[in-house]
Amino acid sequence: MYAFVNKILLFPYYLVLAIRNRWFDKGILHSSSFDIPIISIGNITVGGTGKTPHTEMFVKEYLKKGKVGVISLGYGRKGRGLKIVDEYDKASTVGDEPLQIKRKFPQATVIVSKNRCAAVKKMMELPQEKRPDVIILDDGFQYRKLKPSKSVLLIPYNRPVFKDFLLPFGRLRDIPSQIKRADTVIFTKCPSYLNEWDREKIIEANRVGRHHKTSFTTIEYCQPLPVFSDFGNNRFIYSQEAILITGIADNTQIKMHVLSIYREAHFLSYPDHHKFTKSDVRQIVSLAEAHPRAVLLTTEKDAQRFVFETTIPKVIRERLFYIPIETAFLEGVNEDIF
């Protein structure tokens, strides 16, 4: 009954999406192509699919072969228009995810813009020594005004898209059947081992065609690093107690990771892309003072918003660390994906 009601209520939204996609398929709405390889990385399920770490994985791989550009919407930033990201920018100006990518790969050209086509043109106008050989389009699956050379779709292994609903009743931002537009499907956030039967079941549940290239990735957590490099006191990493502060779409896995390492853990959870206010900082300080031996942990994305926050006292700065993450293929590096 619940599913039936949802379908009735969401039918107008479904119809709009279906017509829009159909018009792009038929050429009624125009998609621009460019004379440069463009790799689109996106999703159908909103939030928590691992776009940023997978974008970083592609950036890292293509940097081995030449110059790389990254185009992002820069979600949550105050600024408007097109901007080339500098590693010393603030997250409030360019967005936390583009800033994270730029800081991790300073040799890459990162542009934030709502108009991705304009961003591609800007990159192609750069001097030869800076002009990218390939462009990674972060969160580009629904941006149909630009036709990529390759489309990579990310799906969490445990959230089959055909068993979900469109927003706001579910977590889908597009019609599940649009999987057909992807060249490659990567099932993300998998456990460290999935047997062949499990993989086939996941592929079947998402109705992925045999013509698609498919792969499975998992998250690997790295050694915590200080958010404030001049203040970080590494001895706190080895505490038996932790306070995890997150402002991401899905913090389930990182909470489990922290619980597997620390005897006692406390959690402060905020919405995705949350801008930490003075009130939030006071809440963090209060919890830290109540647990003076606890290490303060956060995500690498959240760290981009903390690092320029001037209201954070020194006593917190020395205890605040972020946990870097990387993605790894379950079957080893899959060169066909790139």
ZALUMPA-832683 format. One record per residue (C-alpha): residue number from 1; residue in three letters; x, y, z. Coordinates in Angstrom, 1 decimal. Example, Ala and Ser with C-alpha at 12.3 -4.5 7.8 and 13.67 -1.06 7.14 Angstrom:
# ZALUMPA-832683
   k   r     px     py     pz
   1 ALA   12.3   -4.5    7.8
   2 SER   13.7   -1.1    7.1
END
This chain:
# ZALUMPA-832683
   k   r     px     py     pz
   1 MET    0.0    0.0    0.0
   2 TYR    2.8    2.4    1.0
   3 ALA    4.6    1.8   -2.3
   4 PHE    1.4    2.3   -4.3
   5 VAL    0.7    5.6   -2.6
   6 ASN    4.2    6.8   -3.2
   7 LYS    3.9    6.0   -6.9
   8 ILE    0.7    8.0   -7.2
   9 LEU    2.1   11.0   -5.4
  10 LEU    5.4   11.0   -7.2
  11 PHE    3.9   10.4  -10.7
  12 PRO    4.1   14.1  -11.8
  13 TYR    7.8   14.2  -10.7
  14 TYR    8.5   10.9  -12.5
  15 LEU    6.8   12.2  -15.6
  16 VAL    8.9   15.4  -15.7
  17 LEU   12.1   13.4  -15.3
  18 ALA   11.0   10.9  -18.0
  19 ILE   10.1   13.6  -20.5
  20 ARG   13.4   15.5  -19.8
  21 ASN   15.5   12.4  -20.3
  22 ARG   13.5   11.5  -23.4
  23 TRP   14.0   14.9  -25.0
  24 PHE   17.8   14.7  -24.4
  25 ASP   17.8   11.2  -25.9
  26 LYS   16.0   12.4  -29.0
  27 GLY   18.1   15.5  -29.4
  28 ILE   15.1   17.9  -28.7
  29 LEU   17.2   19.2  -25.8
  30 HIS   20.8   19.8  -26.9
  31 SER   23.9   18.1  -25.3
  32 SER   27.3   19.7  -26.0
  33 SER   30.3   17.6  -26.9
  34 PHE   33.9   18.8  -26.6
  35 ASP   37.2   17.7  -28.2
  36 ILE   38.7   16.5  -24.9
  37 PRO   38.1   13.3  -22.9
  38 ILE   35.5   14.0  -20.2
  39 ILE   34.8   11.4  -17.5
  40 SER   31.5   11.9  -15.7
  41 ILE   31.1   10.5  -12.2
  42 GLY   27.7   10.5  -10.6
  43 ASN   24.8    8.7   -9.0
  44 ILE   21.1    8.1   -9.0
  45 THR   20.9    7.8   -5.2
  46 VAL   21.3   11.2   -3.4
  47 GLY   24.1   11.4   -0.8
  48 GLY   26.5    8.9    0.6
  49 THR   27.5    7.1   -2.6
  50 GLY   31.2    8.0   -2.4
  51 LYS   31.5   10.5   -5.3
  52 THR   34.4   12.5   -3.8
  53 PRO   36.7    9.5   -3.0
  54 HIS   35.9    8.0   -6.4
  55 THR   36.6   11.3   -8.1
  56 GLU   39.9   11.4   -6.3
  57 MET   40.7    7.8   -7.4
  58 PHE   40.1    8.8  -11.0
  59 VAL   42.2   12.0  -10.6
  60 LYS   45.1   10.1   -9.1
  61 GLU   45.0    7.5  -11.9
  62 TYR   44.9   10.1  -14.7
  63 LEU   47.6   12.2  -13.2
  64 LYS   49.9    9.3  -13.9
  65 LYS   49.3    9.9  -17.6
  66 GLY   49.0   13.7  -17.9
  67 LYS   47.3   16.9  -16.8
  68 VAL   43.9   16.6  -15.1
  69 GLY   41.0   19.0  -14.7
  70 VAL   38.1   18.6  -12.3
  71 ILE   34.7   20.4  -12.6
  72 SER   32.4   20.5   -9.6
  73 LEU   29.2   22.3   -8.7
  74 GLY   30.8   23.5   -5.4
  75 TYR   27.7   22.6   -3.4
  76 GLY   27.1   24.9   -0.4
  77 ARG   29.4   27.7   -1.4
  78 LYS   28.5   31.3   -1.0
  79 GLY   30.1   32.5   -4.3
  80 ARG   28.4   32.4   -7.6
  81 GLY   29.7   32.1  -11.1
  82 LEU   32.8   30.3  -12.4
  83 LYS   35.9   30.1  -10.2
  84 ILE   39.2   28.3  -10.4
  85 VAL   39.9   26.8   -7.0
  86 ASP   43.1   27.7   -5.1
  87 GLU   44.3   25.4   -2.3
  88 TYR   44.2   28.4    0.0
  89 ASP   40.5   29.2   -0.7
  90 LYS   37.9   28.8    2.0
  91 ALA   35.2   26.0    1.8
  92 SER   32.6   28.7    2.1
  93 THR   33.8   30.2   -1.2
  94 VAL   34.4   27.1   -3.3
  95 GLY   32.7   24.2   -1.5
  96 ASP   34.3   21.6    0.8
  97 GLU   34.6   18.8   -1.8
  98 PRO   36.4   20.8   -4.5
  99 LEU   38.7   22.3   -1.9
 100 GLN   39.5   18.8   -0.6
 101 ILE   40.4   17.6   -4.1
 102 LYS   42.5   20.7   -4.8
 103 ARG   44.5   20.4   -1.6
 104 LYS   45.1   16.7   -2.1
 105 PHE   46.0   17.2   -5.8
 106 PRO   47.4   20.7   -6.1
 107 GLN   48.7   19.9   -9.6
 108 ALA   45.1   19.4  -10.9
 109 THR   43.0   22.3  -12.2
 110 VAL   39.8   22.5  -10.2
 111 ILE   36.9   24.7  -11.3
 112 VAL   33.5   25.2   -9.6
 113 SER   30.6   26.3  -11.7
 114 LYS   26.9   25.7  -12.1
 115 ASN   27.5   25.9  -15.9
 116 ARG   29.7   22.8  -16.6
 117 CYS   29.9   23.6  -20.3
 118 ALA   31.3   27.0  -19.6
 119 ALA   33.8   25.4  -17.2
 120 VAL   35.0   23.0  -19.9
 121 LYS   35.5   25.9  -22.3
 122 LYS   37.5   27.8  -19.6
 123 MET   39.8   24.8  -19.2
 124 MET   40.3   24.5  -22.9
 125 GLU   41.3   28.2  -23.1
 126 LEU   44.1   27.7  -20.5
 127 PRO   47.7   28.0  -21.6
 128 GLN   49.1   24.8  -23.1
 129 GLU   51.2   24.0  -20.0
 130 LYS   48.1   24.1  -17.8
 131 ARG   45.4   22.8  -20.2
 132 PRO   44.1   19.4  -19.0
 133 ASP   44.5   16.3  -21.1
 134 VAL   41.3   14.9  -19.4
 135 ILE   38.5   16.4  -17.4
 136 ILE   36.7   14.7  -14.5
 137 LEU   33.1   15.9  -14.1
 138 ASP   32.2   15.5  -10.4
 139 ASP   28.4   14.7  -10.0
 140 GLY   27.7   14.9  -13.7
 141 PHE   25.1   12.1  -14.3
 142 GLN   22.1   14.4  -14.3
 143 TYR   23.9   17.3  -16.1
 144 ARG   22.7   16.3  -19.6
 145 LYS   23.7   19.6  -21.3
 146 LEU   27.2   18.1  -21.5
 147 LYS   27.8   14.8  -23.2
 148 PRO   30.7   13.0  -21.6
 149 SER   33.2   10.6  -23.2
 150 LYS   32.5    8.1  -20.5
 151 SER   29.8    8.0  -17.8
 152 VAL   30.6    6.3  -14.5
 153 LEU   27.6    5.6  -12.2
 154 LEU   28.1    4.9   -8.5
 155 ILE   25.5    2.7   -6.6
 156 PRO   25.9    1.7   -2.9
 157 TYR   26.0   -2.1   -2.8
 158 ASN   23.3   -2.3   -0.2
 159 ARG   20.8    0.2   -1.6
 160 PRO   19.3   -1.2   -4.8
 161 VAL   17.9    1.6   -6.9
 162 PHE   14.8   -0.3   -8.0
 163 LYS   13.8   -0.9   -4.3
 164 ASP   13.9    2.9   -3.6
 165 PHE   11.6    5.8   -4.3
 166 LEU   12.1    9.3   -5.8
 167 LEU   12.7   12.2   -3.5
 168 PRO   11.2   13.3   -1.1
 169 PHE    9.8    9.8   -0.2
 170 GLY   13.0    8.0   -1.0
 171 ARG   16.6    8.8   -1.9
 172 LEU   16.4    8.7   -5.7
 173 ARG   17.2   11.9   -7.7
 174 ASP   16.6   10.2  -11.1
 175 ILE   14.6    7.3  -12.6
 176 PRO   16.3    4.0  -11.9
 177 SER   16.1    3.0  -15.6
 178 GLN   18.6    5.7  -16.4
 179 ILE   21.2    3.2  -15.5
 180 LYS   21.2    2.4  -19.2
 181 ARG   23.1    5.7  -19.9
 182 ALA   26.1    4.6  -17.8
 183 ASP   29.1    3.0  -19.5
 184 THR   30.5    1.8  -16.1
 185 VAL   28.7    0.9  -12.9
 186 ILE   30.7    0.8   -9.7
 187 PHE   29.0   -0.7   -6.6
 188 THR   30.5    1.3   -3.6
 189 LYS   31.0    0.9    0.1
 190 CYS   31.1   -2.9   -0.1
 191 PRO   32.5   -5.1    2.7
 192 SER   36.0   -6.2    2.2
 193 TYR   34.9   -9.5    0.7
 194 LEU   32.0  -10.4   -1.6
 195 ASN   31.8  -13.8   -3.2
 196 GLU   30.7  -14.3   -6.8
 197 TRP   27.1  -15.2   -5.9
 198 ASP   26.7  -12.0   -3.8
 199 ARG   28.0   -9.9   -6.7
 200 GLU   25.6  -11.4   -9.2
 201 LYS   22.7  -10.8   -6.8
 202 ILE   23.7   -7.1   -6.5
 203 ILE   24.0   -6.7  -10.2
 204 GLU   20.7   -8.4  -10.7
 205 ALA   18.9   -6.3   -8.1
 206 ASN   20.0   -3.2   -9.9
 207 ARG   19.1   -4.6  -13.3
 208 VAL   22.5   -3.7  -14.7
 209 GLY   22.9   -4.9  -18.2
 210 ARG   25.6   -7.3  -19.4
 211 HIS   27.0   -4.6  -21.7
 212 HIS   28.0   -2.5  -18.7
 213 LYS   31.4   -2.7  -17.2
 214 THR   30.9   -3.4  -13.5
 215 SER   33.2   -3.2  -10.5
 216 PHE   33.0   -3.3   -6.7
 217 THR   34.9   -1.0   -4.3
 218 THR   35.3   -0.7   -0.6
 219 ILE   36.4    2.1    1.8
 220 GLU   39.8    2.0    3.4
 221 TYR   40.4    4.2    6.4
 222 CYS   43.9    5.8    6.8
 223 GLN   45.9    7.1    9.8
 224 PRO   44.3   10.2   11.3
 225 LEU   46.0   13.5   10.4
 226 PRO   45.8   16.8   12.3
 227 VAL   43.3   19.3   11.0
 228 PHE   45.6   22.1   12.2
 229 SER   49.1   20.9   11.3
 230 ASP   50.8   23.5   13.6
 231 PHE   48.8   22.4   16.7
 232 GLY   48.1   18.7   16.3
 233 ASN   49.3   16.6   19.3
 234 ASN   49.6   13.0   18.0
 235 ARG   49.4   11.4   21.4
 236 PHE   45.7   11.9   21.4
 237 ILE   45.3    9.5   18.5
 238 TYR   46.3    6.7   20.8
 239 SER   43.6    7.5   23.4
 240 GLN   41.0    4.9   24.4
 241 GLU   38.2    7.5   23.9
 242 ALA   37.0    9.4   20.8
 243 ILE   34.6   12.1   19.8
 244 LEU   33.5   11.8   16.2
 245 ILE   32.1   15.0   14.6
 246 THR   30.5   14.6   11.1
 247 GLY   28.6   16.8    8.7
 248 ILE   28.2   14.2    5.9
 249 ALA   25.2   12.5    4.2
 250 ASP   25.8    9.0    5.7
 251 ASN   28.2    8.6    8.7
 252 THR   27.2    4.9    9.4
 253 GLN   30.5    3.4    8.2
 254 ILE   32.8    5.9    9.8
 255 LYS   31.0    5.5   13.1
 256 MET   31.5    1.7   12.9
 257 HIS   35.2    2.3   12.1
 258 VAL   35.6    4.5   15.1
 259 LEU   33.8    2.0   17.4
 260 SER   36.1   -0.8   16.2
 261 ILE   39.2    1.1   17.4
 262 TYR   38.2    3.1   20.4
 263 ARG   36.8    1.6   23.6
 264 GLU   34.5    4.6   24.2
 265 ALA   33.0    6.8   21.5
 266 HIS   30.7    9.8   21.4
 267 PHE   29.1   11.3   18.3
 268 LEU   28.1   14.8   17.1
 269 SER   26.2   14.5   13.8
 270 TYR   25.3   17.4   11.6
 271 PRO   23.6   17.6    8.1
 272 ASP   25.7   17.2    4.9
 273 HIS   27.9   20.2    4.0
 274 HIS   27.0   21.7    7.4
 275 LYS   28.7   25.1    8.1
 276 PHE   29.9   24.9   11.7
 277 THR   28.5   27.9   13.7
 278 LYS   29.8   29.5   16.9
 279 SER   27.0   27.5   18.7
 280 ASP   28.3   24.3   17.2
 281 VAL   31.8   25.1   18.3
 282 ARG   30.6   25.7   21.8
 283 GLN   28.8   22.3   21.7
 284 ILE   32.1   20.7   20.6
 285 VAL   34.1   22.5   23.2
 286 SER   31.6   21.5   25.9
 287 LEU   31.8   17.8   25.0
 288 ALA   35.5   17.9   24.7
 289 GLU   35.9   19.4   28.2
 290 ALA   33.6   16.7   29.6
 291 HIS   36.0   14.1   28.1
 292 PRO   39.5   15.7   28.4
 293 ARG   41.4   12.6   27.2
 294 ALA   39.3   11.9   24.1
 295 VAL   40.7   12.5   20.6
 296 LEU   38.4   14.6   18.4
 297 LEU   37.9   13.0   15.0
 298 THR   36.2   14.2   11.8
 299 THR   36.1   13.4    8.1
 300 GLU   38.4   14.9    5.5
 301 LYS   35.5   16.8    4.0
 302 ASP   34.5   18.3    7.3
 303 ALA   38.1   19.3    7.9
 304 GLN   38.0   21.7    5.0
 305 ARG   35.3   23.7    6.9
 306 PHE   37.2   23.5   10.2
 307 VAL   40.6   24.6    9.0
 308 PHE   39.8   28.3    8.6
 309 GLU   37.4   28.5   11.5
 310 THR   38.9   31.1   13.8
 311 THR   36.6   30.5   16.7
 312 ILE   38.1   27.1   17.6
 313 PRO   40.3   27.4   20.7
 314 LYS   43.8   26.0   20.8
 315 VAL   42.8   23.3   23.3
 316 ILE   40.5   21.9   20.6
 317 ARG   43.0   22.4   17.7
 318 GLU   45.6   20.1   19.2
 319 ARG   43.0   17.3   19.6
 320 LEU   41.2   17.6   16.3
 321 PHE   42.2   15.0   13.6
 322 TYR   40.6   14.0   10.3
 323 ILE   40.4   10.4    9.0
 324 PRO   41.4   10.2    5.3
 325 ILE   39.7    7.6    3.2
 326 GLU   40.6    5.8    0.0
 327 THR   38.6    3.6   -2.3
 328 ALA   40.0    0.2   -3.3
 329 PHE   38.7   -2.4   -5.9
 330 LEU   37.8   -5.7   -4.3
 331 GLU   39.3   -7.5   -7.3
 332 GLY   42.4   -5.3   -7.3
 333 VAL   43.1   -2.3   -9.7
 334 ASN   40.7   -2.6  -12.6
 335 GLU   42.4   -0.9  -15.5
 336 ASP   39.2   -1.4  -17.7
 337 ILE   37.3    1.1  -15.5
 338 PHE   39.7    3.9  -16.4
END
